[in-house]
Amino acid sequence: MPQISMSEALAALLAIAPLLAVGFVGNDAVRGIQSLSPPLRITLPVVLAAPYILVALATHTLAARWLLAYLLIPVAVAGLLGLAAKLDPGQRGHLLDFLVLLPLGLAVDLRWLQPAWPHGLAVIGKLVLLDAGLYGFLGVRQLSGVGFDLRLRGRDWKIGLREFAFYAPIAIPLGLALGFLHPHWGGAHPALIVPAWVLSFIGVALPEEIFFRGWIQNLLERRIGRTAALLVTACLFGLAHFNKRTRFFNWRYVLLAAIAGIFYGRAWRTNRRIGASAIAHATVDTIWGALLR
């Protein structure tokens, strides 16, 4: 296992801290951001560049273009969403909301910023972009109905596992028939299933569910209705996987991810809780990794 330096560990903690802060004390965090003067509220996200700076200095890879990217992107997100809040106080969903979401999503999906990070640490960059989005959409835009709360409830587990149970009988036979899934046992100790689930929940499920369900599906519902928003978001979620496990277009992954997106979207919209959809998502990923990759 590669050694992680103190600077890299600190960078990871700084990247995950805003996620945890919003997840556990969201309302207090939003009130604190709103209490700031408008100029400070918009410029404060420059601090989100700290994880990149720490890692780059520790690994002697500091580059001006990446530094500028991590300094300016969070501020641009906050500025655009601050403008959206003024232009769309009724939160019907403004073009600026989607102009923020599009480059954020593409940056992660197409790995635009991945070269800024040493091998194995790109997930920190993904979390930094998520932090910028959380700050902008919740702290500045004050978007309602996102449902991001890490104080998981029993009902979150019930709904999340229910949607997993609905999805599995569809996905497993279809994935096997398409040659996308292959039964296996990777030799991992069963005790590692729980930590694998936790890592999947934090590193994959939460970021993707906040982005696709809390932001995209949430905003689309206000424009095109619940059913259409569910289906469009599921398709977008599927397409976001086009370049996974392939050099070209992985249509099998797109299809299965799009179907999964329907069930994740159902889990989220039941009580508008990210926790429920993230539980379903992390469970699918963990079972897939352990038994069907």
C-alpha positions as a Python dict, from the first residue, in 0.01 Angstrom:
ca = {
    (1, 'M'): (0, 0, 0),
    (2, 'P'): (147, 340, -95),
    (3, 'Q'): (253, 566, 189),
    (4, 'I'): (49, 882, 245),
    (5, 'S'): (236, 1187, 366),
    (6, 'M'): (112, 1413, 642),
    (7, 'S'): (44, 1688, 388),
    (8, 'E'): (-162, 1455, 170),
    (9, 'A'): (-361, 1331, 471),
    (10, 'L'): (-426, 1690, 580),
    (11, 'A'): (-534, 1780, 226),
    (12, 'A'): (-782, 1492, 226),
    (13, 'L'): (-920, 1603, 563),
    (14, 'L'): (-958, 1962, 440),
    (15, 'A'): (-1139, 1840, 129),
    (16, 'I'): (-1384, 1625, 322),
    (17, 'A'): (-1438, 1873, 609),
    (18, 'P'): (-1687, 2099, 420),
    (19, 'L'): (-1884, 1792, 313),
    (20, 'L'): (-1911, 1675, 673),
    (21, 'A'): (-1985, 2025, 804),
    (22, 'V'): (-2275, 2075, 565),
    (23, 'G'): (-2393, 1718, 617),
    (24, 'F'): (-2414, 1748, 995),
    (25, 'V'): (-2477, 2120, 1063),
    (26, 'G'): (-2610, 2235, 728),
    (27, 'N'): (-2851, 2503, 847),
    (28, 'D'): (-2595, 2660, 1079),
    (29, 'A'): (-2337, 2657, 799),
    (30, 'V'): (-2580, 2827, 559),
    (31, 'R'): (-2668, 3092, 816),
    (32, 'G'): (-2299, 3157, 875),
    (33, 'I'): (-2234, 3202, 503),
    (34, 'Q'): (-2536, 3429, 464),
    (35, 'S'): (-2415, 3648, 752),
    (36, 'L'): (-2104, 3741, 555),
    (37, 'S'): (-2085, 4056, 349),
    (38, 'P'): (-2157, 3986, -22),
    (39, 'P'): (-1797, 4041, -139),
    (40, 'L'): (-1659, 3812, 133),
    (41, 'R'): (-1932, 3554, 69),
    (42, 'I'): (-1830, 3530, -296),
    (43, 'T'): (-1453, 3534, -246),
    (44, 'L'): (-1429, 3311, 64),
    (45, 'P'): (-1423, 2987, -144),
    (46, 'V'): (-1063, 3061, -247),
    (47, 'V'): (-975, 2867, 69),
    (48, 'L'): (-1089, 2554, -113),
    (49, 'A'): (-760, 2568, -304),
    (50, 'A'): (-579, 2466, 17),
    (51, 'P'): (-589, 2088, -49),
    (52, 'Y'): (-430, 2133, -392),
    (53, 'I'): (-163, 2365, -255),
    (54, 'L'): (-72, 2124, 25),
    (55, 'V'): (-42, 1824, -207),
    (56, 'A'): (141, 2018, -478),
    (57, 'L'): (397, 2159, -236),
    (58, 'A'): (453, 1820, -75),
    (59, 'T'): (504, 1651, -413),
    (60, 'H'): (684, 1941, -584),
    (61, 'T'): (419, 1957, -856),
    (62, 'L'): (280, 2307, -803),
    (63, 'A'): (174, 2451, -1138),
    (64, 'A'): (34, 2798, -1199),
    (65, 'R'): (-250, 2680, -1424),
    (66, 'W'): (-382, 2433, -1168),
    (67, 'L'): (-342, 2679, -884),
    (68, 'L'): (-543, 2938, -1076),
    (69, 'A'): (-807, 2678, -1155),
    (70, 'Y'): (-856, 2584, -790),
    (71, 'L'): (-852, 2948, -681),
    (72, 'L'): (-1095, 3074, -943),
    (73, 'I'): (-1343, 2791, -1000),
    (74, 'P'): (-1496, 2801, -648),
    (75, 'V'): (-1523, 3181, -665),
    (76, 'A'): (-1682, 3166, -1012),
    (77, 'V'): (-1933, 2908, -889),
    (78, 'A'): (-2026, 3125, -591),
    (79, 'G'): (-2049, 3437, -806),
    (80, 'L'): (-2271, 3280, -1073),
    (81, 'L'): (-2501, 3121, -817),
    (82, 'G'): (-2521, 3446, -624),
    (83, 'L'): (-2641, 3610, -946),
    (84, 'A'): (-2884, 3322, -1006),
    (85, 'A'): (-3029, 3378, -658),
    (86, 'K'): (-3103, 3741, -748),
    (87, 'L'): (-3244, 3664, -1093),
    (88, 'D'): (-3450, 3363, -981),
    (89, 'P'): (-3561, 3423, -621),
    (90, 'G'): (-3848, 3178, -668),
    (91, 'Q'): (-3598, 2902, -744),
    (92, 'R'): (-3766, 2783, -1061),
    (93, 'G'): (-3426, 2688, -1201),
    (94, 'H'): (-3223, 2945, -1391),
    (95, 'L'): (-2993, 2899, -1689),
    (96, 'L'): (-2704, 3002, -1463),
    (97, 'D'): (-2770, 2700, -1241),
    (98, 'F'): (-2715, 2469, -1536),
    (99, 'L'): (-2419, 2672, -1663),
    (100, 'V'): (-2254, 2595, -1329),
    (101, 'L'): (-2353, 2228, -1327),
    (102, 'L'): (-2237, 2153, -1681),
    (103, 'P'): (-1866, 2238, -1640),
    (104, 'L'): (-1855, 2093, -1288),
    (105, 'G'): (-1992, 1765, -1417),
    (106, 'L'): (-1771, 1758, -1725),
    (107, 'A'): (-1463, 1844, -1521),
    (108, 'V'): (-1516, 1530, -1313),
    (109, 'D'): (-1643, 1302, -1588),
    (110, 'L'): (-1377, 1395, -1844),
    (111, 'R'): (-1105, 1425, -1578),
    (112, 'W'): (-1005, 1776, -1685),
    (113, 'L'): (-832, 1849, -1354),
    (114, 'Q'): (-698, 1500, -1283),
    (115, 'P'): (-347, 1580, -1417),
    (116, 'A'): (-310, 1827, -1130),
    (117, 'W'): (-296, 1541, -880),
    (118, 'P'): (-45, 1265, -814),
    (119, 'H'): (-162, 913, -887),
    (120, 'G'): (-428, 798, -642),
    (121, 'L'): (-513, 1144, -509),
    (122, 'A'): (-748, 1272, -780),
    (123, 'V'): (-1043, 1193, -552),
    (124, 'I'): (-934, 1494, -343),
    (125, 'G'): (-982, 1715, -647),
    (126, 'K'): (-1328, 1565, -699),
    (127, 'L'): (-1418, 1648, -339),
    (128, 'V'): (-1292, 2006, -380),
    (129, 'L'): (-1528, 2059, -675),
    (130, 'L'): (-1810, 1909, -471),
    (131, 'D'): (-1725, 2150, -186),
    (132, 'A'): (-1741, 2441, -431),
    (133, 'G'): (-2083, 2325, -548),
    (134, 'L'): (-2213, 2277, -193),
    (135, 'Y'): (-2094, 2621, -93),
    (136, 'G'): (-2253, 2778, -400),
    (137, 'F'): (-2584, 2593, -416),
    (138, 'L'): (-2653, 2570, -43),
    (139, 'G'): (-2462, 2859, 111),
    (140, 'V'): (-2505, 3123, -160),
    (141, 'R'): (-2797, 3011, -379),
    (142, 'Q'): (-2979, 2854, -79),
    (143, 'L'): (-3134, 2597, -311),
    (144, 'S'): (-3420, 2421, -135),
    (145, 'G'): (-3507, 2053, -146),
    (146, 'V'): (-3153, 1918, -192),
    (147, 'G'): (-3191, 1687, 105),
    (148, 'F'): (-2824, 1654, 197),
    (149, 'D'): (-2813, 1539, 558),
    (150, 'L'): (-2561, 1291, 692),
    (151, 'R'): (-2767, 1226, 1003),
    (152, 'L'): (-2906, 912, 846),
    (153, 'R'): (-3247, 793, 957),
    (154, 'G'): (-3391, 446, 969),
    (155, 'R'): (-3623, 539, 684),
    (156, 'D'): (-3322, 634, 469),
    (157, 'W'): (-3192, 280, 508),
    (158, 'K'): (-3535, 128, 443),
    (159, 'I'): (-3587, 327, 123),
    (160, 'G'): (-3230, 290, -1),
    (161, 'L'): (-3221, -86, 48),
    (162, 'R'): (-3571, -117, -97),
    (163, 'E'): (-3462, 51, -421),
    (164, 'F'): (-3150, -167, -429),
    (165, 'A'): (-3377, -472, -396),
    (166, 'F'): (-3590, -346, -686),
    (167, 'Y'): (-3287, -277, -906),
    (168, 'A'): (-3084, -594, -844),
    (169, 'P'): (-3327, -844, -1009),
    (170, 'I'): (-3322, -629, -1322),
    (171, 'A'): (-2954, -538, -1334),
    (172, 'I'): (-2795, -870, -1248),
    (173, 'P'): (-2964, -1086, -1517),
    (174, 'L'): (-2930, -806, -1774),
    (175, 'G'): (-2566, -742, -1687),
    (176, 'L'): (-2482, -1113, -1706),
    (177, 'A'): (-2667, -1151, -2037),
    (178, 'L'): (-2480, -854, -2186),
    (179, 'G'): (-2145, -985, -2066),
    (180, 'F'): (-2097, -675, -1852),
    (181, 'L'): (-2115, -854, -1517),
    (182, 'H'): (-1911, -1162, -1433),
    (183, 'P'): (-1959, -1356, -1107),
    (184, 'H'): (-1645, -1372, -901),
    (185, 'W'): (-1516, -1365, -549),
    (186, 'G'): (-1217, -1139, -523),
    (187, 'G'): (-1077, -1310, -217),
    (188, 'A'): (-1139, -1011, 7),
    (189, 'H'): (-1222, -1090, 368),
    (190, 'P'): (-1595, -1045, 442),
    (191, 'A'): (-1501, -799, 717),
    (192, 'L'): (-1374, -563, 446),
    (193, 'I'): (-1722, -529, 297),
    (194, 'V'): (-1823, -269, 555),
    (195, 'P'): (-1520, -39, 506),
    (196, 'A'): (-1556, -83, 130),
    (197, 'W'): (-1919, 28, 159),
    (198, 'V'): (-1822, 331, 368),
    (199, 'L'): (-1554, 435, 119),
    (200, 'S'): (-1799, 394, -167),
    (201, 'F'): (-2063, 592, 21),
    (202, 'I'): (-1830, 886, 88),
    (203, 'G'): (-1609, 885, -219),
    (204, 'V'): (-1856, 789, -493),
    (205, 'A'): (-2220, 773, -388),
    (206, 'L'): (-2248, 1101, -196),
    (207, 'P'): (-2078, 1321, -459),
    (208, 'E'): (-2275, 1168, -745),
    (209, 'E'): (-2607, 1169, -562),
    (210, 'I'): (-2568, 1531, -453),
    (211, 'F'): (-2486, 1629, -811),
    (212, 'F'): (-2745, 1425, -1000),
    (213, 'R'): (-3033, 1404, -755),
    (214, 'G'): (-2989, 1697, -516),
    (215, 'W'): (-2902, 1946, -788),
    (216, 'I'): (-2997, 1826, -1138),
    (217, 'Q'): (-3314, 1626, -1066),
    (218, 'N'): (-3418, 1880, -804),
    (219, 'L'): (-3387, 2171, -1049),
    (220, 'L'): (-3538, 1983, -1343),
    (221, 'E'): (-3847, 1893, -1140),
    (222, 'R'): (-3926, 2264, -1119),
    (223, 'R'): (-3914, 2293, -1496),
    (224, 'I'): (-4042, 1967, -1644),
    (225, 'G'): (-4215, 1778, -1361),
    (226, 'R'): (-4129, 1479, -1142),
    (227, 'T'): (-4147, 1194, -1392),
    (228, 'A'): (-3966, 1369, -1675),
    (229, 'A'): (-3699, 1496, -1433),
    (230, 'L'): (-3647, 1143, -1301),
    (231, 'L'): (-3602, 998, -1651),
    (232, 'V'): (-3385, 1279, -1788),
    (233, 'T'): (-3159, 1272, -1483),
    (234, 'A'): (-3129, 893, -1505),
    (235, 'C'): (-3025, 923, -1870),
    (236, 'L'): (-2769, 1189, -1785),
    (237, 'F'): (-2639, 971, -1503),
    (238, 'G'): (-2604, 681, -1744),
    (239, 'L'): (-2422, 893, -2002),
    (240, 'A'): (-2182, 1013, -1733),
    (241, 'H'): (-2048, 655, -1730),
    (242, 'F'): (-1979, 635, -2103),
    (243, 'N'): (-1601, 639, -2058),
    (244, 'K'): (-1576, 406, -1758),
    (245, 'R'): (-1385, 78, -1804),
    (246, 'T'): (-1328, 151, -2173),
    (247, 'R'): (-1134, 372, -2413),
    (248, 'F'): (-1446, 450, -2612),
    (249, 'F'): (-1822, 443, -2547),
    (250, 'N'): (-1922, 176, -2296),
    (251, 'W'): (-2291, 142, -2386),
    (252, 'R'): (-2345, -150, -2149),
    (253, 'Y'): (-2229, 60, -1855),
    (254, 'V'): (-2442, 353, -1975),
    (255, 'L'): (-2752, 134, -1995),
    (256, 'L'): (-2713, -25, -1652),
    (257, 'A'): (-2619, 307, -1491),
    (258, 'A'): (-2923, 476, -1647),
    (259, 'I'): (-3151, 205, -1508),
    (260, 'A'): (-2980, 244, -1171),
    (261, 'G'): (-3038, 617, -1194),
    (262, 'I'): (-3414, 558, -1203),
    (263, 'F'): (-3402, 371, -872),
    (264, 'Y'): (-3159, 616, -712),
    (265, 'G'): (-3385, 899, -822),
    (266, 'R'): (-3688, 722, -676),
    (267, 'A'): (-3502, 678, -347),
    (268, 'W'): (-3411, 1048, -332),
    (269, 'R'): (-3750, 1187, -422),
    (270, 'T'): (-3945, 968, -175),
    (271, 'N'): (-3849, 1201, 110),
    (272, 'R'): (-3606, 1425, -79),
    (273, 'R'): (-3313, 1274, 111),
    (274, 'I'): (-2968, 1225, -43),
    (275, 'G'): (-2894, 969, 227),
    (276, 'A'): (-3151, 727, 88),
    (277, 'S'): (-3025, 738, -271),
    (278, 'A'): (-2662, 726, -156),
    (279, 'I'): (-2733, 412, 48),
    (280, 'A'): (-2882, 244, -260),
    (281, 'H'): (-2591, 363, -474),
    (282, 'A'): (-2317, 254, -234),
    (283, 'T'): (-2482, -85, -187),
    (284, 'V'): (-2496, -146, -562),
    (285, 'D'): (-2131, -46, -604),
    (286, 'T'): (-2013, -258, -310),
    (287, 'I'): (-2198, -574, -417),
    (288, 'W'): (-2082, -522, -775),
    (289, 'G'): (-1719, -483, -664),
    (290, 'A'): (-1729, -782, -432),
    (291, 'L'): (-1922, -1036, -637),
    (292, 'L'): (-1993, -929, -993),
    (293, 'R'): (-1712, -722, -1140),
}
